[in-house]
Amino acid sequence: MPANNAEGNVRGAKRDYANFLSVAKGSLMETETFLMLAIRLKYITQAEASTAFALVTEISKMLTILRSRLKEEGD
């Protein structure tokens, strides 16, 4: 996810950056899925994953806001 953010940022065009942020959010959701699988497979407990889930939620909101602002500004 951070790599998608970085790559989009250096592209120069706000539209490209917004697209890479969308990809980054997809990667973040994959991470959330892996956390759920880890719980289901009993590798970790829900309590152990709670901090990670909170971070996923916070980062998701940040990506959404940043992407919205880029789209509002346009190129």
C-alpha positions, 0 to 999 in steps of 0.5 A, a space after each residue: 500500500 505505501 508503495 502505491 501511494 508513493 508511486 502515484 505521488 511522483 506521477 505528477 498528475 492528480 488523476 494518476 495519483 487518485 488512481 494509485 490511491 484507489 489501488 492502495 485502498 484495494 491493497 489495504 482491504 486485502 490486508 483486512 481480509 488476511 487479518 480475518 483469515 488469520 482469525 478464522 484459522 486461529 493464528 491470532 485472536 480477535 483481540 490481537 487483531 483489534 489494533 490492526 483493524 483500527 489502523 485499517 479503518 483509520 488509513 482507509 478514511 485517510 485514503 478516501 479523504 485524500 482521493 476526494 480532495 485530489 478529484 475535487 482539485 482536478 489537474 
